[in-house]
Amino acid sequence: MAKKTSKSRKKWVPKDDGTWYKKLKDKVLSDPEGHAEYEAFGLQLELAEKIRKARKKAHLTQEMIAQRMETKKSVVTRLEAAGGKGRHAPSLTTLVKFAHAIGCHLDIRFVRNDANT
């Protein structure tokens, strides 16, 4: 009997009736902990994008940033690739080092949800 290759296996994909994603998202967001995780993940993606854009605006390569931070290029690559299994948000120390490497300082703010207040 011939061995099945991994190409012969079909990947399971949910039936797309246009509502499964919304139902899942609504369920996750209805739980306070799930809502917080969802929001935090969005912020991680936003932070990674800002890090990448700041590096490019400074006209520096990942290698140059790594040298200035006294670390490896893979660390800078991870900073620019937030999220995913097994990844975590960068520490404040790492963000300060990155800011200094691009000639900036780190500024953290809390912004009111209601702009009228």
Buried (B, 14 or more C-beta within 10 A) or exposed (E): EEEEEEEEEEEEEEEEEEEEEEEEEEEEBEEEEEEEEEEEEEEBEEBBEEBBEBBEEEEBEBEBBBBBBEBEBEBBEBBBEBEEEEEEBBEEEBBBBBBEBBEEEEEEEEEEEEEEE
